Amino acid sequence: MVDQERIAERLNELADGLEADCPLLELAHDCRGRAHTVRLLLDLDGCEVALSIRHPDDNGIPSRQWSGVVRAYLLNPLALGLDEAEALLRDPDLAAALWRVCDEAEVFWDGNNRVGRATLDAEEAVRAVIARHEEAAEPCDVWEECGE
């Protein structure tokens, strides 16, 4: 069984890999004004956490997200630069909130699909932690970063 400590470890692993694998601001904008979407993903099946960066032309929703088995929390790459994203991922409140979503959620077969349901309070706790970090961050100037 996955616990809150394991979620915190995985979030720290993601934070450690940010600079090498996915500098948030660089990947979130392609310097032509097309913003990519950055999401923190939580898979309710194994309580696994991941980052997803999607190109603007990729407008489909993966079936596991559509059915709620994977929860997606939007991160604002203009508000969260690399340092702020790392601070968010290392925040113990985020690990606690994600664990709460997993602990209170249920995944079941509805006759056609596996469906995930999470409690509204738990989901709002995750969004509140993300919003706190986004509000505290200095706004990023994407055009300055792109050299224009």
DSSP file (Angstrom, degrees, kcal/mol; ACC not computed):
  #  RESIDUE AA STRUCTURE BP1 BP2  ACC     N-H-->O    O-->H-N    N-H-->O    O-->H-N    TCO  KAPPA ALPHA  PHI   PSI    X-CA   Y-CA   Z-CA
    1    1 A M              0   0    0      0, 0.0     2,-0.2     0, 0.0    45,-0.1   0.000 360.0 360.0 360.0 133.8    0.0    0.0    0.0
    2    2 A V        -     0   0    0      4,-0.0     2,-0.2     3,-0.0    45,-0.0  -0.587 360.0-169.6 -79.2 141.3    1.3    3.4   -0.9
    3    3 A D     >  -     0   0    0     -2,-0.2     4,-1.8    44,-0.0     3,-0.3  -0.709  40.0 -90.6-125.3 179.9    1.3    6.0    1.9
    4    4 A Q  H  > S+     0   0    0      1,-0.2     4,-2.3    -2,-0.2     5,-0.2   0.847 123.1  57.3 -60.5 -35.8    1.9    9.7    2.3
    5    5 A E  H  > S+     0   0    0      1,-0.2     4,-2.2     2,-0.2    -1,-0.2   0.897 105.8  49.7 -63.1 -40.8    5.6    9.2    2.7
    6    6 A R  H  > S+     0   0    0     -3,-0.3     4,-2.3     2,-0.2    -1,-0.2   0.880 109.4  51.8 -66.3 -37.8    5.9    7.4   -0.6
    7    7 A I  H  X S+     0   0    0     -4,-1.8     4,-2.5     2,-0.2    -2,-0.2   0.930 109.5  50.0 -62.9 -43.9    4.0   10.2   -2.3
    8    8 A A  H  X S+     0   0    0     -4,-2.3     4,-2.2     1,-0.2    -2,-0.2   0.901 109.8  51.1 -61.3 -41.2    6.4   12.8   -0.8
    9    9 A E  H  X S+     0   0    0     -4,-2.2     4,-2.1     2,-0.2    -1,-0.2   0.922 111.0  47.9 -61.3 -44.2    9.4   10.7   -2.0
   10   10 A R  H  X S+     0   0    0     -4,-2.3     4,-2.3     2,-0.2    -2,-0.2   0.892 110.2  51.6 -66.0 -39.4    8.0   10.6   -5.6
   11   11 A L  H  X S+     0   0    0     -4,-2.5     4,-2.3     1,-0.2    -1,-0.2   0.897 109.6  50.5 -62.9 -39.5    7.3   14.4   -5.5
   12   12 A N  H  X S+     0   0    0     -4,-2.2     4,-2.6     2,-0.2    -2,-0.2   0.885 108.3  52.5 -64.7 -38.6   10.9   14.9   -4.4
   13   13 A E  H  X S+     0   0    0     -4,-2.1     4,-1.6     2,-0.2    -2,-0.2   0.912 110.1  48.3 -61.9 -42.2   12.1   12.7   -7.3
   14   14 A L  H  X S+     0   0    0     -4,-2.3     4,-0.5     1,-0.2    -2,-0.2   0.912 111.7  49.6 -63.7 -41.8   10.0   14.8   -9.7
   15   15 A A  H >< S+     0   0    0     -4,-2.3     3,-1.0     1,-0.2     4,-0.5   0.899 108.5  53.1 -64.3 -40.6   11.5   18.0   -8.2
   16   16 A D  H 3< S+     0   0    0     -4,-2.6     4,-0.4     1,-0.2     3,-0.3   0.846 111.7  46.6 -62.0 -33.7   15.1   16.6   -8.5
   17   17 A G  H 3X>S+     0   0    0     -4,-1.6     4,-3.0     1,-0.2     5,-0.8   0.474  86.0  94.1 -89.1  -2.3   14.5   15.9  -12.2
   18   18 A L  H <X5S+     0   0    0     -3,-1.0     4,-1.8    -4,-0.5    -1,-0.2   0.941  85.7  44.3 -57.1 -52.6   12.9   19.3  -13.1
   19   19 A E  H  45S+     0   0    0     -4,-0.5    -1,-0.2    -3,-0.3    -2,-0.1   0.912 122.7  36.1 -63.6 -43.1   16.0   21.0  -14.3
   20   20 A A  H  45S+     0   0    0     -4,-0.4    -1,-0.2     2,-0.1    -2,-0.2   0.908 130.7  26.5 -76.3 -41.8   17.4   18.1  -16.3
   21   21 A D  H  <5S+     0   0    0     -4,-3.0    -3,-0.2     1,-0.2    -2,-0.2   0.853 132.3   7.0 -97.0 -37.5   14.1   16.7  -17.7
   22   22 A C     << -     0   0    0     -4,-1.8     2,-0.6    -5,-0.8    -1,-0.2  -0.479  53.6-165.0-152.6  76.0   11.5   19.4  -17.8
   23   23 A P     >  -     0   0    0      0, 0.0     4,-2.5     0, 0.0     5,-0.3  -0.514  27.9-141.2 -60.0 113.7   12.4   23.1  -17.1
   24   24 A L  H  > S+     0   0    0     -2,-0.6     4,-1.9     1,-0.2     5,-0.1   0.850  91.8  43.8 -53.8 -49.1    8.8   24.2  -16.7
   25   25 A L  H  > S+     0   0    0      2,-0.2     4,-0.9     1,-0.2    -1,-0.2   0.911 114.4  49.4 -67.7 -41.5    8.9   27.5  -18.4
   26   26 A E  H  4 S+     0   0    0      1,-0.2     3,-0.4     2,-0.2    -2,-0.2   0.916 117.7  39.6 -64.6 -43.0   11.0   26.4  -21.4
   27   27 A L  H  < S+     0   0    0     -4,-2.5    -1,-0.2     1,-0.2    -2,-0.2   0.763 109.5  61.1 -78.2 -23.5    8.7   23.4  -22.1
   28   28 A A  H  < S+     0   0    0     -4,-1.9     8,-3.6    -5,-0.3     2,-0.4   0.687 111.5  37.0 -78.6 -16.3    5.6   25.3  -21.4
   29   29 A H  B  <  -A   35   0A   0     -4,-0.9     6,-0.2    -3,-0.4    -1,-0.1  -0.999  58.4-160.6-136.8 138.4    6.2   27.8  -24.2
   30   30 A D        -     0   0    0      4,-0.9     5,-0.1    -2,-0.4    -4,-0.1   0.149  51.0-108.9-103.5  20.3    7.7   27.3  -27.5
   31   31 A C  S    S+     0   0    0      1,-0.1     4,-0.1     3,-0.1    -2,-0.0   0.636 106.7  87.8  63.7  15.7    8.6   31.0  -28.1
   32   32 A R  S    S-     0   0    0      2,-0.2    -1,-0.1     0, 0.0     3,-0.1   0.119 112.3 -99.6-121.5  15.6    5.9   31.3  -30.7
   33   33 A G  S    S+     0   0    0      1,-0.2     2,-0.8   109,-0.1   110,-0.0   0.553  82.8 131.2  82.7   7.0    3.2   32.1  -28.1
   34   34 A R        -     0   0    0      0, 0.0    -4,-0.9     0, 0.0     2,-0.4  -0.830  47.5-148.8 -98.5 109.0    1.7   28.6  -28.0
   35   35 A A  B     -A   29   0A   0     -2,-0.8    -6,-0.2    -6,-0.2     2,-0.2  -0.598   2.9-147.7 -81.0 130.3    1.4   27.6  -24.4
   36   36 A H        -     0   0    0     -8,-3.6     2,-0.4    -2,-0.4    19,-0.2  -0.535  22.6-116.2 -82.4 159.6    1.7   24.0  -23.4
   37   37 A T  E     -B   54   0B   0     17,-2.0    17,-2.8    -2,-0.2     2,-0.5  -0.850  22.9-158.3-101.3 139.2   -0.3   22.7  -20.5
   38   38 A V  E     +BC  53  75B   0     37,-0.7    37,-3.3    -2,-0.4     2,-0.4  -0.967  16.0 178.5-117.4 125.1    1.5   21.4  -17.4
   39   39 A R  E     -BC  52  74B   0     13,-3.0    13,-2.7    -2,-0.5     2,-0.6  -0.962  29.5-138.5-130.3 145.1   -0.4   19.1  -15.1
   40   40 A L  E     -BC  51  73B   0     33,-2.8    33,-2.5    -2,-0.4     2,-0.4  -0.913  32.4-153.3 -94.8 122.0    0.4   17.2  -12.0
   41   41 A L  E     -BC  50  72B   0      9,-3.4     9,-1.9    -2,-0.6     2,-0.5  -0.800  14.7-169.3-104.4 139.9   -1.2   13.7  -12.4
   42   42 A L  E     -BC  49  71B   0     29,-2.7    29,-3.2    -2,-0.4     2,-0.7  -0.965  10.9-153.3-127.9 113.5   -2.4   11.5   -9.6
   43   43 A D  E  >> -BC  48  70B   0      5,-2.9     4,-1.5    -2,-0.5     5,-1.0  -0.778   2.1-159.1 -87.5 115.9   -3.2    7.9  -10.6
   44   44 A L  T  45S+     0   0    0     25,-3.0    -1,-0.1    -2,-0.7    26,-0.1   0.730  83.0  69.4 -69.9 -22.2   -5.8    6.6   -8.1
   45   45 A D  T  45S+     0   0    0     24,-0.3    -1,-0.2     1,-0.2    62,-0.1   0.943 125.8   3.6 -62.3 -48.2   -5.0    3.0   -8.8
   46   46 A G  T  45S-     0   0    0     -3,-0.3    -2,-0.2     2,-0.1    -1,-0.2   0.301  98.1-115.0-120.8   8.1   -1.6    3.0   -7.3
   47   47 A C  T  <5 +     0   0    0     -4,-1.5     2,-0.3     1,-0.2    -3,-0.2   0.887  59.3 164.5  56.7  41.7   -1.5    6.5   -5.9
   48   48 A E  E   < -B   43   0B   0     -5,-1.0    -5,-2.9   -46,-0.0     2,-0.4  -0.689  25.7-149.2 -91.9 144.0    1.3    7.3   -8.3
   49   49 A V  E     +B   42   0B   0     -2,-0.3     2,-0.3    -7,-0.2    -7,-0.2  -0.897  23.5 158.5-115.3 141.1    2.3   10.9   -9.1
   50   50 A A  E     -B   41   0B   0     -9,-1.9    -9,-3.4    -2,-0.4     2,-0.4  -0.967  35.2-119.0-151.4 164.4    3.7   12.3  -12.4
   51   51 A L  E     -B   40   0B   0     -2,-0.3     2,-0.4   -11,-0.2   -11,-0.2  -0.883  24.4-163.8-105.3 143.6    4.1   15.5  -14.4
   52   52 A S  E     -B   39   0B   0    -13,-2.7   -13,-3.0    -2,-0.4     2,-0.5  -0.995   7.7-172.5-129.2 127.8    2.5   15.8  -17.8
   53   53 A I  E     -B   38   0B   0     -2,-0.4     2,-0.4   -15,-0.2   -15,-0.2  -0.978  15.0-166.9-119.9 117.8    3.5   18.5  -20.3
   54   54 A R  E     -B   37   0B   0    -17,-2.8   -17,-2.0    -2,-0.5    -2,-0.0  -0.874  19.3-122.7-114.8 137.7    1.2   18.5  -23.3
   55   55 A H    >   -     0   0    0     -2,-0.4     3,-1.8   -19,-0.2   -19,-0.1  -0.395  27.9-116.7 -69.7 147.8    1.6   20.3  -26.6
   56   56 A P  T 3  S+     0   0    0      0, 0.0    -1,-0.1     0, 0.0   -21,-0.1   0.771 115.3  57.3 -60.6 -24.7   -1.1   22.7  -27.7
   57   57 A D  T 3  S+     0   0    0      1,-0.1     2,-1.3     2,-0.1     3,-0.1   0.614  87.0  83.8 -80.4 -10.8   -2.0   20.5  -30.7
   58   58 A D    <   +     0   0    0     -3,-1.8    -1,-0.1     1,-0.2    -4,-0.0  -0.709  51.8 156.0 -92.2  86.8   -2.6   17.5  -28.4
   59   59 A N        +     0   0    0     -2,-1.3    -1,-0.2     2,-0.1     2,-0.1   0.335  32.5 105.3-101.1   7.8   -6.2   18.3  -27.5
   60   60 A G        -     0   0    0     -3,-0.1    -2,-0.0     1,-0.0     0, 0.0  -0.471  64.5-131.9 -83.3 159.4   -7.4   14.8  -26.6
   61   61 A I        -     0   0    0     -2,-0.1     5,-0.1     2,-0.0    -2,-0.1  -0.959  26.6-117.2-111.0 121.8   -8.0   13.7  -23.0
   62   62 A P    >>  -     0   0    0      0, 0.0     4,-2.6     0, 0.0     3,-0.8  -0.250  25.9-118.5 -56.2 145.2   -6.5   10.3  -22.1
   63   63 A S  H 3> S+     0   0    0      1,-0.3     4,-2.2     2,-0.2     6,-0.2   0.831 112.1  55.9 -59.8 -35.5   -9.2    7.8  -21.2
   64   64 A R  H 34>S+     0   0    0      2,-0.2     6,-2.3     1,-0.2     5,-1.1   0.828 111.5  44.6 -69.2 -29.4   -8.0    7.2  -17.7
   65   65 A Q  H X45S+     0   0    0     -3,-0.8     3,-1.2     4,-0.2    -2,-0.2   0.904 110.7  54.3 -74.3 -42.8   -8.3   11.0  -17.1
   66   66 A W  H 3<5S+     0   0    0     -4,-2.6    -2,-0.2     1,-0.3    -3,-0.2   0.885 111.1  45.2 -57.5 -39.8  -11.6   11.1  -18.7
   67   67 A S  T 3<5S-     0   0    0     -4,-2.2    49,-2.2    -5,-0.2    -1,-0.3   0.513 115.2-115.6 -85.5  -4.1  -13.0    8.4  -16.4
   68   68 A G  T < 5S+     0   0    0     -3,-1.2    -3,-0.2     2,-0.3    47,-0.1   0.449  85.0 116.6  88.3  -0.5  -11.4   10.0  -13.3
   69   69 A V  S   <S+     0   0    0     -5,-1.1   -25,-3.0    45,-0.3     2,-0.6   0.866  80.9  44.7 -68.9 -34.2   -9.0    7.2  -12.5
   70   70 A V  E    S-C   43   0B   0     -6,-2.3     2,-0.4   -27,-0.2    -2,-0.3  -0.958  84.0-151.4-109.3 122.2   -6.2    9.7  -13.1
   71   71 A R  E     -C   42   0B   0    -29,-3.2   -29,-2.7    -2,-0.6     2,-0.5  -0.758   8.7-156.0 -92.0 138.0   -6.7   13.1  -11.5
   72   72 A A  E     -C   41   0B   0     -2,-0.4     2,-0.5   -31,-0.2   -31,-0.2  -0.967   7.2-167.1-120.9 127.8   -5.1   16.1  -13.3
   73   73 A Y  E     -C   40   0B   0    -33,-2.5   -33,-2.8    -2,-0.5     2,-0.2  -0.960  22.7-130.6-116.3 117.0   -4.2   19.3  -11.5
   74   74 A L  E     -C   39   0B   0     -2,-0.5     2,-0.4   -35,-0.2   -35,-0.2  -0.446  17.9-159.4 -70.8 131.8   -3.3   22.2  -13.8
   75   75 A L  E     -C   38   0B   0    -37,-3.3   -37,-0.7    -2,-0.2     3,-0.1  -0.932  17.4-130.2-109.9 136.4   -0.1   24.1  -13.0
   76   76 A N    >>  -     0   0    0     -2,-0.4     4,-2.6     1,-0.2     3,-0.7  -0.762  15.5-165.8 -88.5 107.3    0.4   27.6  -14.4
   77   77 A P  T 34 S+     0   0    0      0, 0.0    -1,-0.2     0, 0.0   -49,-0.1   0.693  87.6  58.2 -69.9 -16.4    3.8   27.7  -16.0
   78   78 A L  T 34 S+     0   0    0      1,-0.1    62,-2.6   -50,-0.1     3,-0.1   0.796 114.4  36.8 -79.3 -28.1    3.7   31.5  -16.1
   79   79 A A  T <4 S+     0   0    0     -3,-0.7     2,-0.9     1,-0.2    -1,-0.1   0.812 115.2  58.3 -88.3 -34.4    3.3   31.7  -12.4
   80   80 A L     <  -     0   0    0     -4,-2.6    -1,-0.2    57,-0.1    54,-0.1  -0.822  65.8-179.5-105.6 100.6    5.5   28.8  -11.5
   81   81 A G     >  -     0   0    0     -2,-0.9     4,-2.6    57,-0.2     5,-0.2  -0.139  53.0 -79.6 -76.2-172.7    9.1   29.1  -12.8
   82   82 A L  H  > S+     0   0    0      1,-0.2     4,-2.2     2,-0.2     5,-0.2   0.915 131.1  46.2 -59.9 -46.8   11.6   26.4  -12.1
   83   83 A D  H  > S+     0   0    0      1,-0.2     4,-2.3     2,-0.2    -1,-0.2   0.905 114.6  47.5 -64.6 -41.4   12.3   27.3   -8.5
   84   84 A E  H  > S+     0   0    0      2,-0.2     4,-2.3     1,-0.2    -1,-0.2   0.885 110.9  51.0 -68.7 -37.9    8.6   27.8   -7.6
   85   85 A A  H  X S+     0   0    0     -4,-2.6     4,-2.4     2,-0.2    -1,-0.2   0.903 110.6  49.6 -64.8 -40.4    7.7   24.4   -9.2
   86   86 A E  H  X S+     0   0    0     -4,-2.2     4,-1.7    -5,-0.2    -2,-0.2   0.919 110.3  50.2 -63.7 -43.0   10.4   22.7   -7.2
   87   87 A A  H  X S+     0   0    0     -4,-2.3     4,-0.6     1,-0.2    -2,-0.2   0.897 110.4  50.7 -62.6 -40.0    9.2   24.4   -4.0
   88   88 A L  H >< S+     0   0    0     -4,-2.3     3,-1.2     1,-0.2     6,-0.2   0.944 110.0  48.3 -61.5 -48.6    5.6   23.2   -4.8
   89   89 A L  H 3< S+     0   0    0     -4,-2.4    -1,-0.2     1,-0.3    -2,-0.2   0.792 113.2  48.4 -66.0 -27.0    6.7   19.6   -5.4
   90   90 A R  H 3< S+     0   0    0     -4,-1.7    -1,-0.3    -5,-0.2    -2,-0.2   0.495  83.0 115.5 -89.2  -4.1    8.7   19.6   -2.2
   91   91 A D    XX  -     0   0    0     -3,-1.2     4,-1.4    -4,-0.6     3,-1.0  -0.523  59.3-150.1 -70.7 120.4    5.9   21.0   -0.1
   92   92 A P  H 3> S+     0   0    0      0, 0.0     4,-2.3     0, 0.0    -1,-0.2   0.781  96.1  64.1 -62.4 -24.7    4.8   18.5    2.5
   93   93 A D  H 3> S+     0   0    0      2,-0.2     4,-2.3     1,-0.2     5,-0.1   0.861 100.0  52.2 -65.8 -33.8    1.3   20.0    2.4
   94   94 A L  H <> S+     0   0    0     -3,-1.0     4,-2.8    -6,-0.2     5,-0.2   0.933 109.3  48.4 -66.8 -45.3    1.0   18.9   -1.3
   95   95 A A  H  X S+     0   0    0     -4,-1.4     4,-2.4     1,-0.2    -2,-0.2   0.915 112.9  48.8 -59.6 -42.6    2.0   15.3   -0.4
   96   96 A A  H  X S+     0   0    0     -4,-2.3     4,-2.1     2,-0.2    -1,-0.2   0.905 112.3  47.9 -64.2 -41.6   -0.6   15.3    2.4
   97   97 A A  H  X S+     0   0    0     -4,-2.3     4,-1.9     2,-0.2    29,-0.2   0.910 112.5  48.2 -67.8 -41.3   -3.3   16.7    0.1
   98   98 A L  H  X S+     0   0    0     -4,-2.8     4,-2.3     1,-0.2    -2,-0.2   0.900 110.8  51.7 -64.7 -39.8   -2.6   14.1   -2.6
   99   99 A W  H  X S+     0   0    0     -4,-2.4     4,-3.1    -5,-0.2    -1,-0.2   0.901 107.0  53.9 -62.3 -39.8   -2.6   11.3   -0.1
  100  100 A R  H  X S+     0   0    0     -4,-2.1     4,-2.3     2,-0.2    -1,-0.2   0.906 106.5  51.7 -61.9 -41.0   -5.9   12.5    1.2
  101  101 A V  H  X S+     0   0    0     -4,-1.9     4,-1.3    21,-0.3    18,-0.2   0.955 114.1  43.7 -59.0 -49.1   -7.3   12.3   -2.4
  102  102 A C  H  < S+     0   0    0     -4,-2.3     3,-0.4     1,-0.2    -2,-0.2   0.921 113.6  50.5 -61.5 -44.6   -6.1    8.8   -2.7
  103  103 A D  H  < S+     0   0    0     -4,-3.1    -1,-0.2     1,-0.2    -2,-0.2   0.854 118.0  37.4 -64.9 -36.2   -7.3    7.7    0.7
  104  104 A E  H  < S+     0   0    0     -4,-2.3    -1,-0.2    -5,-0.2    -2,-0.2   0.552 100.9  94.0 -94.4  -8.0  -10.8    9.1    0.2
  105  105 A A     <  -     0   0    0     -4,-1.3     2,-0.4    -3,-0.4    13,-0.2  -0.360  56.6-154.0 -84.0 162.7  -11.2    8.1   -3.5
  106  106 A E  E     -D  117   0C   0     11,-2.5    11,-2.8    -2,-0.1     2,-0.4  -0.995   4.5-159.9-134.4 144.4  -12.8    5.0   -4.9
  107  107 A V  E     +D  116   0C   0     -2,-0.4     2,-0.3     9,-0.2     9,-0.2  -0.992  27.6 158.6-121.2 128.5  -12.2    3.3   -8.2
  108  108 A F  E     -D  115   0C   0      7,-2.6     7,-3.4    -2,-0.4     2,-0.5  -0.933  44.7-103.1-146.4 165.6  -14.9    1.0   -9.4
  109  109 A W  E     -D  114   0C   0     -2,-0.3     5,-0.2     5,-0.2    -2,-0.0  -0.832  24.3-168.8 -92.2 124.1  -16.4   -0.7  -12.5
  110  110 A D        -     0   0    0      3,-2.7     4,-0.1    -2,-0.5    -1,-0.1   0.292  58.6 -89.2 -97.5  10.8  -19.6    1.0  -13.6
  111  111 A G  S    S+     0   0    0      2,-0.3     3,-0.1     1,-0.0    -2,-0.1   0.088 123.1  35.0 103.9 -22.1  -20.6   -1.7  -16.1
  112  112 A N  S    S+     0   0    0      1,-0.4     2,-0.3     0, 0.0    -3,-0.0   0.601 121.8  10.2-128.0 -37.1  -18.6   -0.2  -19.0
  113  113 A N  S    S-     0   0    0     -5,-0.0    -3,-2.7   -46,-0.0     2,-0.5  -0.928  74.2 -98.7-143.2 161.7  -15.5    1.4  -17.6
  114  114 A R  E     -D  109   0C   0     -2,-0.3     2,-0.4    -5,-0.2   -45,-0.3  -0.782  47.8-165.2 -81.0 130.2  -13.3    1.7  -14.6
  115  115 A V  E     -D  108   0C   0     -7,-3.4    -7,-2.6    -2,-0.5     2,-0.4  -0.942  11.4-151.1-124.0 139.3  -14.3    5.0  -13.0
  116  116 A G  E     -D  107   0C   0    -49,-2.2     2,-0.4    -2,-0.4    -9,-0.2  -0.916  11.0-174.0-111.0 137.4  -12.5    7.1  -10.3
  117  117 A R  E     -D  106   0C   0    -11,-2.8   -11,-2.5    -2,-0.4     2,-0.3  -0.997   1.6-175.2-130.9 131.5  -14.3    9.3   -7.9
  118  118 A A        -     0   0    0     -2,-0.4     2,-0.2   -13,-0.2   -13,-0.1  -0.869  33.3-100.3-120.4 156.1  -12.6   11.6   -5.4
  119  119 A T     >  -     0   0    0     -2,-0.3     4,-2.1   -18,-0.2     5,-0.2  -0.503  24.1-130.5 -76.3 146.0  -14.1   13.8   -2.7
  120  120 A L  H  > S+     0   0    0      1,-0.2     4,-2.6     2,-0.2     5,-0.2   0.888 106.4  55.0 -62.5 -41.3  -14.5   17.5   -3.5
  121  121 A D  H  > S+     0   0    0      1,-0.2     4,-1.6     2,-0.2    -1,-0.2   0.911 109.1  47.1 -60.0 -43.1  -12.9   18.5   -0.2
  122  122 A A  H  > S+     0   0    0      2,-0.2     4,-1.5     1,-0.2   -21,-0.3   0.912 112.5  49.0 -66.9 -42.2   -9.8   16.5   -0.9
  123  123 A E  H  X S+     0   0    0     -4,-2.1     4,-2.2     1,-0.2    -2,-0.2   0.901 109.8  52.1 -63.8 -40.5   -9.5   17.8   -4.5
  124  124 A E  H  X S+     0   0    0     -4,-2.6     4,-2.4     1,-0.2    -1,-0.2   0.840 103.3  59.0 -65.2 -32.6   -9.9   21.4   -3.2
  125  125 A A  H  X S+     0   0    0     -4,-1.6     4,-1.7     2,-0.2    -1,-0.2   0.909 107.3  46.4 -62.3 -41.3   -7.1   20.8   -0.7
  126  126 A V  H  X S+     0   0    0     -4,-1.5     4,-2.2   -29,-0.2    -2,-0.2   0.944 113.1  48.8 -64.8 -48.0   -4.7   20.0   -3.6
  127  127 A R  H  X S+     0   0    0     -4,-2.2     4,-2.7     1,-0.2    -2,-0.2   0.852 108.1  55.5 -61.5 -34.4   -5.8   23.0   -5.6
  128  128 A A  H  X S+     0   0    0     -4,-2.4     4,-2.3     2,-0.2    -1,-0.2   0.899 107.3  48.5 -66.5 -40.4   -5.4   25.2   -2.5
  129  129 A V  H  X S+     0   0    0     -4,-1.7     4,-1.7     2,-0.2    -2,-0.2   0.931 113.8  46.7 -64.2 -44.9   -1.8   24.2   -2.1
  130  130 A I  H  X S+     0   0    0     -4,-2.2     4,-2.4     1,-0.2    -2,-0.2   0.930 112.4  50.1 -62.3 -45.5   -1.1   24.8   -5.8
  131  131 A A  H  X S+     0   0    0     -4,-2.7     4,-2.7     1,-0.2     5,-0.2   0.883 106.2  56.1 -62.0 -39.3   -2.8   28.2   -5.7
  132  132 A R  H  X S+     0   0    0     -4,-2.3     4,-1.5     1,-0.2    -1,-0.2   0.912 111.1  43.8 -59.2 -42.8   -0.8   29.2   -2.6
  133  133 A H  H  X S+     0   0    0     -4,-1.7     4,-1.0     2,-0.2    -2,-0.2   0.895 113.5  50.4 -70.2 -40.0    2.4   28.6   -4.5
  134  134 A E  H  < S+     0   0    0     -4,-2.4     3,-0.3     1,-0.2    -2,-0.2   0.889 111.1  48.7 -66.0 -38.5    1.2   30.3   -7.7
  135  135 A E  H  < S+     0   0    0     -4,-2.7    -1,-0.2     1,-0.2    -2,-0.2   0.832 111.4  49.8 -69.8 -32.0    0.1   33.4   -5.8
  136  136 A A  H  < S+     0   0    0     -4,-1.5    -1,-0.2    -5,-0.2    -2,-0.2   0.671  94.8  94.8 -79.9 -16.9    3.4   33.7   -3.9
  137  137 A A  S  < S-     0   0    0     -4,-1.0   -57,-0.1    -3,-0.3     3,-0.0  -0.388  81.8-112.3 -79.0 151.5    5.5   33.4   -7.1
  138  138 A E        -     0   0    0     -2,-0.1   -57,-0.2     1,-0.1   -54,-0.1  -0.658  43.6-105.4 -74.1 133.3    6.9   36.2   -9.1
  139  139 A P        -     0   0    0      0, 0.0     2,-0.3     0, 0.0   -60,-0.2  -0.379  34.8-129.9 -62.2 139.4    5.1   36.3  -12.5
  140  140 A C        -     0   0    0    -62,-2.6     2,-0.9    -2,-0.1     3,-0.1  -0.693   4.0-138.2 -91.2 142.2    7.4   35.1  -15.3
  141  141 A D     >  -     0   0    0     -2,-0.3     4,-2.0     1,-0.2     3,-0.3  -0.855  16.8-169.5 -98.7 101.0    7.9   37.1  -18.5
  142  142 A V  H  > S+     0   0    0     -2,-0.9     4,-1.5     1,-0.2    -1,-0.2   0.836  83.6  54.3 -62.5 -33.9    7.8   34.4  -21.1
  143  143 A W  H  4>S+     0   0    0      2,-0.2     5,-2.6     1,-0.2     4,-0.4   0.861 106.6  51.2 -71.6 -33.7    8.9   36.7  -23.9
  144  144 A E  H >45S+     0   0    0     -3,-0.3     3,-1.1     4,-0.2    -1,-0.2   0.915 109.7  50.5 -64.5 -42.0   12.0   37.7  -21.9
  145  145 A E  H 3<5S+     0   0    0     -4,-2.0    -2,-0.2     1,-0.3    -1,-0.2   0.818 108.3  53.2 -64.1 -30.7   12.8   34.0  -21.4
  146  146 A C  T 3<5S-     0   0    0     -4,-1.5    -1,-0.3    -5,-0.2    -2,-0.2   0.502 116.9-113.7 -85.1  -3.5   12.4   33.5  -25.2
  147  147 A G  T < 5       0   0    0     -3,-1.1    -3,-0.2    -4,-0.4    -2,-0.1   0.776 360.0 360.0  80.8  26.5   14.9   36.2  -25.9
  148  148 A E      <       0   0    0     -5,-2.6    -4,-0.2     0, 0.0    -5,-0.1   0.395 360.0 360.0-110.6 360.0   12.4   38.6  -27.6
